[in-house]
Amino acid sequence: MEWLSDPQIWISLITLTVLEIVLGIDNIIFISIMAAKLPANKQKKARQVGLALAMITRVLLLLSLTWIMTLTRPLFSMGDWIGLTDPEWLEKLQISGRDLILIIGGLFLIYKSTAEIHDKLEGEEHGVETKAVVTFSGVIIQILMLDVVFSLDSVITAVGMADHIGVMIAAVVIAVAVMMVSAGGISDFVNKHPTVKMLALSFLLLIGVSLLAEGFEQHIPKGYVYFAMAFSVLVEMLNLKMKRNAKKPVHLHNVPEESDIK
């Protein structure tokens, strides 16, 4: 229990927990949008199950660090497929297990967000047709698929920031607990405001592109992505406040009556 008195451990735990929460925002958005396709009485359960699966996935990955490290080893080079012989290009076009997961996850996220945006633009008639085939198990399976991708990214970050497996697991559990508490409010807010929902889908599209680029070793600093998202949210909050102010009744004070004018 000596680690309890080590300030470095606590600093790592707090830092990692905050980072896990920030990295989990895109996961919450995806889960909220997918859960919203279900009947109202099943949405909360879908969000809770989705986040619980995210926590379990991350803990299992943390307990499989040896396997995680093997994912970074090259499996093949795309240069071989197109007949390249230059060693430099063959090395650049190498694909590892992690790259494959990020590429597949990025493509899936791009497809889902694009399909959702298309449904919103098509209108209610098209949306009714889509909702008819949505099932609880189908939504959970899709959430689980993306949980694996988001969890892999989260675990790799955790490994780079902490030395103790216990600290990493504690940070993941605390972060998911915070997300479970806030998921309902975030989901209600996103679904209540159509423009915010469209912005959230655009975020998912951006993250999908980022994952795809990462899979091809084109690193996009996450700070840029999250700054763009935060700035867009700030602008949208200002727009919502402006709309609320425009709807407020206007009280006219000190306006002269007709008799006074005469």
C-alpha positions as CSV (number, residue, x, y, z in Angstrom):
1,M,0.0,0.0,0.0
2,E,3.0,2.3,-0.2
3,W,1.9,3.6,-3.5
4,L,-1.0,5.4,-1.8
5,S,1.5,7.9,-0.3
6,D,3.4,8.4,-3.6
7,P,2.4,11.8,-5.2
8,Q,3.6,10.7,-8.6
9,I,1.0,7.9,-8.6
10,W,-1.8,10.3,-7.8
11,I,-0.7,12.8,-10.4
12,S,-0.6,10.1,-13.0
13,L,-4.0,8.9,-12.0
14,I,-5.6,12.3,-12.2
15,T,-3.9,13.2,-15.5
16,L,-4.8,9.9,-17.0
17,T,-8.4,10.0,-15.8
18,V,-8.9,13.5,-17.3
19,L,-7.3,12.3,-20.6
20,E,-9.5,9.2,-20.7
21,I,-12.6,11.4,-20.2
22,V,-11.6,13.7,-23.0
23,L,-10.8,10.8,-25.3
24,G,-14.1,9.2,-24.4
25,I,-16.2,12.1,-25.6
26,D,-16.3,10.8,-29.1
27,N,-17.4,7.4,-27.7
28,I,-20.3,9.0,-25.7
29,I,-21.4,10.9,-28.9
30,F,-21.5,7.7,-30.9
31,I,-23.3,5.7,-28.2
32,S,-25.8,8.5,-27.7
33,I,-26.6,8.8,-31.4
34,M,-26.9,5.0,-31.8
35,A,-29.0,4.6,-28.7
36,A,-31.4,7.4,-29.9
37,K,-32.5,5.1,-32.7
38,L,-34.1,2.8,-30.2
39,P,-37.4,3.3,-28.3
40,A,-37.2,5.8,-25.5
41,N,-37.5,3.1,-22.8
42,K,-34.4,1.2,-24.1
43,Q,-32.1,4.2,-24.7
44,K,-30.7,4.5,-21.2
45,K,-30.1,0.8,-21.0
46,A,-28.2,0.9,-24.4
47,R,-26.0,3.8,-23.2
48,Q,-25.2,2.0,-19.9
49,V,-24.5,-1.3,-21.6
50,G,-22.4,0.5,-24.3
51,L,-20.2,2.3,-21.7
52,A,-19.9,-0.8,-19.6
53,L,-18.6,-2.7,-22.6
54,A,-16.2,0.1,-23.3
55,M,-14.8,-0.2,-19.7
56,I,-14.6,-4.0,-19.9
57,T,-12.8,-3.8,-23.4
58,R,-10.3,-1.3,-22.1
59,V,-9.5,-3.3,-18.9
60,L,-9.1,-6.5,-20.9
61,L,-6.8,-4.7,-23.3
62,L,-4.7,-3.3,-20.4
63,L,-4.4,-6.8,-19.0
64,S,-3.2,-8.0,-22.5
65,L,-0.3,-5.5,-22.9
66,T,2.0,-8.2,-24.3
67,W,-0.5,-8.9,-27.1
68,I,-1.1,-5.1,-27.6
69,M,2.6,-4.6,-28.3
70,T,2.5,-7.3,-31.0
71,L,-0.1,-5.3,-32.9
72,T,2.5,-2.7,-33.7
73,R,4.6,-5.3,-35.7
74,P,4.2,-5.1,-39.5
75,L,2.1,-7.8,-41.0
76,F,2.6,-6.9,-44.7
77,S,3.5,-4.1,-47.0
78,M,1.1,-2.7,-49.5
79,G,4.1,-1.9,-51.7
80,D,4.4,-5.7,-52.4
81,W,0.8,-5.6,-53.9
82,I,1.7,-2.9,-56.3
83,G,5.1,-4.2,-57.3
84,L,7.3,-1.7,-55.5
85,T,10.9,-2.7,-54.9
86,D,12.3,0.4,-53.2
87,P,13.0,-0.6,-49.5
88,E,12.1,2.9,-48.2
89,W,8.7,2.8,-49.8
90,L,8.1,-0.8,-48.7
91,E,8.8,0.3,-45.2
92,K,6.5,3.3,-45.4
93,L,3.6,1.2,-46.7
94,Q,3.9,-1.5,-44.0
95,I,0.6,-2.3,-42.3
96,S,0.4,-3.7,-38.7
97,G,-2.5,-5.2,-36.8
98,R,-3.1,-1.8,-35.0
99,D,-3.2,-0.1,-38.4
100,L,-5.8,-2.6,-39.7
101,I,-8.0,-2.0,-36.7
102,L,-7.7,1.8,-37.1
103,I,-8.4,1.6,-40.8
104,I,-11.5,-0.7,-40.4
105,G,-12.8,1.4,-37.5
106,G,-12.2,4.6,-39.4
107,L,-14.1,3.3,-42.5
108,F,-16.9,2.0,-40.3
109,L,-17.2,5.4,-38.5
110,I,-17.1,7.3,-41.8
111,Y,-19.9,5.0,-43.2
112,K,-22.1,5.3,-40.1
113,S,-21.8,9.1,-39.7
114,T,-22.3,9.6,-43.4
115,A,-25.4,7.3,-43.4
116,E,-26.8,9.2,-40.3
117,I,-26.2,12.6,-41.9
118,H,-27.9,11.3,-45.1
119,D,-30.9,10.1,-43.1
120,K,-31.3,13.5,-41.4
121,L,-31.1,15.3,-44.7
122,E,-33.6,12.9,-46.4
123,G,-36.2,13.8,-43.8
124,E,-38.8,11.8,-41.7
125,E,-40.1,9.6,-44.4
126,H,-36.8,8.0,-45.1
127,G,-36.0,7.9,-41.3
128,V,-39.1,5.8,-40.5
129,E,-38.0,3.2,-42.9
130,T,-34.5,3.0,-41.3
131,K,-35.8,2.8,-37.7
132,A,-38.0,-0.2,-38.5
133,V,-34.9,-2.5,-38.8
134,V,-33.1,-1.2,-35.7
135,T,-32.8,-3.7,-32.8
136,F,-31.3,-3.5,-29.4
137,S,-28.8,-6.2,-30.1
138,G,-27.8,-4.6,-33.4
139,V,-27.1,-1.3,-31.8
140,I,-25.0,-3.0,-29.0
141,I,-23.0,-4.9,-31.6
142,Q,-22.2,-1.7,-33.5
143,I,-21.3,0.1,-30.2
144,L,-19.0,-2.8,-29.3
145,M,-17.2,-2.7,-32.7
146,L,-16.4,1.0,-32.2
147,D,-15.6,0.5,-28.5
148,V,-12.7,-1.8,-29.6
149,V,-11.3,0.9,-31.9
150,F,-11.7,3.8,-29.3
151,S,-10.4,1.5,-26.5
152,L,-7.3,0.6,-28.5
153,D,-6.4,4.3,-28.9
154,S,-7.2,5.0,-25.2
155,V,-5.1,2.0,-24.0
156,I,-2.1,3.0,-26.1
157,T,-2.3,6.5,-24.6
158,A,-2.6,5.1,-21.1
159,V,0.5,2.8,-21.5
160,G,2.5,5.8,-22.6
161,M,1.5,7.9,-19.6
162,A,1.6,5.5,-16.6
163,D,3.9,2.7,-15.4
164,H,1.5,0.8,-13.1
165,I,-1.3,-1.3,-14.5
166,G,-3.4,-0.6,-11.4
167,V,-3.3,3.1,-12.1
168,M,-4.3,2.6,-15.7
169,I,-7.3,0.4,-14.8
170,A,-8.3,2.8,-12.0
171,A,-8.2,5.7,-14.4
172,V,-10.4,3.8,-17.0
173,V,-13.0,2.8,-14.3
174,I,-13.2,6.3,-12.9
175,A,-13.5,7.9,-16.4
176,V,-16.2,5.4,-17.5
177,A,-18.1,6.1,-14.2
178,V,-18.0,9.9,-15.0
179,M,-19.2,9.2,-18.6
180,M,-22.1,7.0,-17.4
181,V,-23.3,9.9,-15.1
182,S,-23.0,12.5,-17.9
183,A,-24.1,10.3,-20.9
184,G,-27.8,10.9,-20.2
185,G,-27.5,14.7,-20.2
186,I,-25.3,14.8,-23.2
187,S,-27.6,12.4,-25.1
188,D,-30.7,14.5,-24.3
189,F,-29.0,17.7,-25.2
190,V,-27.8,16.3,-28.6
191,N,-31.1,14.8,-29.5
192,K,-33.1,17.9,-28.4
193,H,-31.2,20.2,-30.8
194,P,-31.0,19.1,-34.5
195,T,-28.1,21.4,-35.3
196,V,-26.1,20.0,-32.4
197,K,-26.8,16.5,-33.5
198,M,-25.6,17.3,-37.0
199,L,-22.5,18.9,-35.5
200,A,-21.9,15.7,-33.4
201,L,-22.3,13.6,-36.6
202,S,-19.7,15.8,-38.3
203,F,-17.4,15.3,-35.4
204,L,-17.7,11.5,-35.8
205,L,-17.0,11.9,-39.5
206,L,-13.9,13.9,-38.7
207,I,-12.7,11.3,-36.1
208,G,-13.3,8.6,-38.7
209,V,-11.1,10.4,-41.2
210,S,-8.5,10.9,-38.4
211,L,-8.5,7.1,-37.6
212,L,-8.2,6.2,-41.2
213,A,-5.2,8.6,-41.6
214,E,-3.6,7.2,-38.5
215,G,-4.0,3.7,-39.9
216,F,-1.9,4.8,-42.9
217,E,0.7,6.3,-40.6
218,Q,-0.4,9.9,-41.4
219,H,-0.5,11.3,-37.9
220,I,-2.9,14.1,-37.2
221,P,-2.2,15.7,-33.8
222,K,-5.3,15.1,-31.6
223,G,-5.0,18.6,-30.2
224,Y,-5.9,20.1,-33.5
225,V,-9.0,17.8,-33.8
226,Y,-10.2,18.5,-30.3
227,F,-9.6,22.2,-30.6
228,A,-11.6,22.3,-33.8
229,M,-14.4,20.4,-32.1
230,A,-14.3,22.7,-29.0
231,F,-14.4,25.8,-31.1
232,S,-17.3,24.5,-33.2
233,V,-19.2,23.7,-30.0
234,L,-18.6,27.2,-28.6
235,V,-20.0,28.8,-31.8
236,E,-23.0,26.5,-31.7
237,M,-23.6,27.4,-28.0
238,L,-23.6,31.1,-29.0
239,N,-26.1,30.3,-31.8
240,L,-28.4,28.5,-29.4
241,K,-28.2,31.4,-26.9
242,M,-29.0,33.9,-29.7
243,K,-32.0,31.8,-30.8
244,R,-33.3,31.6,-27.2
245,N,-32.9,35.4,-26.8
246,A,-34.8,36.0,-30.0
247,K,-37.8,33.9,-28.8
248,K,-38.1,35.9,-25.5
249,P,-41.0,38.4,-25.5
250,V,-40.0,42.0,-26.0
251,H,-41.2,44.4,-23.3
252,L,-41.6,47.9,-24.5
253,H,-40.9,50.5,-21.8
254,N,-41.6,54.2,-21.9
255,V,-43.4,54.0,-25.2
256,P,-45.7,57.0,-25.5
257,E,-49.4,56.2,-26.0
258,E,-51.4,57.5,-28.9
259,S,-53.2,60.1,-26.8
260,D,-49.8,61.4,-25.6
261,I,-48.6,61.7,-29.2
262,K,-51.6,63.9,-30.1
